[in-house]
Every structure is written in C-alpha cells, then in structure tokens.
C-alpha cells in the first residue's frame, strides 16, 4: 500500500466523521453495542451477529454503521496491509469486517450526554481512527497456547489494540483531518504475538 493510498482511506473516514458531527450538532457517535435486528448487535462500524453465533461465521452488515451514509462503499474501511492470510489470523465475521479502530475516549455510555467534538481543544493532535487489531487467546480456535490475531474496532490508552502494521508504525487520522504515522507508546507492546506489533498509542493523542 502506498503512502497516498493509506492517507486516502483515513482522510475519507475522517471526512465521514466530520460530516456526522455536522449532522448531529457536534455529537460524537458511540461505540455501541445496541440491539439490532435478527438477534444481532449494532456498533459504530455496522451490524454483526450476536454472541450466540460462533466467531468466523457471524454475518456482518456495514451499511448499519454510523458513518456508512457518509462514504457508502467498502474499501475505505479495510486496510490492505492487514494480513488476512496469516496462519494465526482468526476471523470475527464472514470475511473481512473493519480494519480501523475508533478512539474509545470519544465514546460514552448511553446514560451520559455524548462528547461534543467542538469542546476538544487539541484537534490537531486528537486521534479519531487508527489501525487496529487485537490478540485473542480465549475463543476457539485461539487459546492461551495458541494466541491469534483478529480485527478490532477501537483503540484506547490502556489496551494493546493499536496495530503497528506499517513497519512498526500505525496510521491514524486526527480531528483536524490530517493523517500521520504513530509509534507505540513505550512499554505497551503485547508480547503474545510480537511479530504483529500490537500496543497502545500515546495517551496524549487519545484523550480529548
């Protein structure tokens, strides 16, 4: 993937978020889940079958995601640098679902007023989305002795779900619209799959 291609993906996601804020009085969307049809759950990235359906067999519908009306097409939401062919990859749905994680610090529970993006004073250094994944060692075929890589849908300052899959860097898009490479926060790397370089971004660029 060229430098221009990853920037284009993230710029489009950033623009989709900006359109959402414009349409919702500066409210940030919530991560989820909330109840969906057919026993599924709706998250910011789309509808997915509930936990009664085994992972890897779950249906996924991105058109129910919060940002879908603002970009309407697959491809923007998938990072070509994510290695879906890795022998230790564990799918969460039928095929690829989403390659980027939302900054969880912009989301709040339903019983609290949404975060207002206009209240952020650090727009040039506040991440909206970044490359994301996580290590799963608790759902078959993964196990503590067979940790596996899976897509993930948020990044935060405490869990190693940022994926530094671009030669040790993660791509991120910021509230002001620019995209950039980011290094892992010191001491944050997940040792279970060291070849994948999973960790956290710096808290400074995640906390509004």
Secondary structure, DSSP 8 states (H G I E B T S, - for coil): --HHHHHHHHHHHHHHHHHHHHHTTTB----EEEE-GGG-EEETTEEE--TTS-TTSB-EEGGGSTTHHHH-STTTT--TTS-TT-TTB--SBSS---SEEEEGGG---TTS---BGGG-S-GGG-EEEEEB-EEE-SSTT-BTTB-EEE---EE-SSSS-EE-TBTTBEEEEETTS-EEEE---TT---GGGGGG-EE---GGGT--
